Amino acid sequence: MKAKQKKIFTHHDLDKVKIEFKDDATAFNALKKEKFEGKGKLNCLISAKIFEVLIKENIPTHFIELENENTMIAKKIQVVPLEIVLRNIAYGSLCKQTTIKPGTRLSKPLIDIYLKNDELSDPLITKDRIELMNILSSDDLDLIINLTLKINVILKNFFKNIQLQLVDFKLEFGYDYENNILLCDEISPDNCRLWDLKQKNDTIVSLDKDRFRNDLGGLIEAYSEIHRRINDFL
Ligand code: UDP
């Protein structure tokens, strides 16, 4: 996810920031771009609800409160330049880079870590390379991986309740001024693959950014449907 989809503003309280969610969508390292009116608002509202669910389950996050429908107030953090992807079902880049067939249910969650670096196009990175680059200590990396596994259990269950299959998702983490590790960024259909479980047969109906990546159309309708199901459930 490139930062252009969110704008960060200072807050009069220096420990906080304001994050404005924009309507822009990018894919394939920003080679593909489009604006979807209302997407920023939907992602902001969906993310806020999901952060609240996670906070109730004692996951440390940067989320404080919504300022308005497009903007959230969050703790100011120093972002760790890694994208932590967790996969329950094989899809997307995993199937382009391996011989694993799309739709394969993984016997245990797979964690893939990418280096956030535009010039290098966010390459897949190893634990040893992360230590070599002094991005994180081995203990902090373990902590982030364990948090990601815990978040997966909570989110898989949450989405199942609203008839959505959590295929995979991407998380980002950061340090607050007291050096605590917090979940940051967003949790929305922009960074989660969510398949509709209301379908009668086995056809895959994506209610996430794959609608844009794969030119399926109906992105706002899909995001609105997720927002509606979350609101009806909570
Ligand atoms: N993802 C993301 N930002 C990125 C790359 C991936 O939020 O820059 C999310 C994506 O939405 C999906 C998961 O991470 O839920 C796994 O994506 P994958 O590696 O399969 O990449 P893609 O198919 O997007 O190339």
Boltz pocket constraint, residues with backbone or C-beta under 6 A from the ligand:
constraints:
  - pocket:
      binder: B
      contacts: [[A, 1], [A, 2], [A, 83], [A, 85], [A, 86], [A, 91], [A, 92], [A, 93], [A, 94], [A, 122], [A, 168], [A, 169], [A, 170], [A, 189], [A, 190], [A, 191], [A, 192], [A, 193], [A, 209]]
      max_distance: 6.0
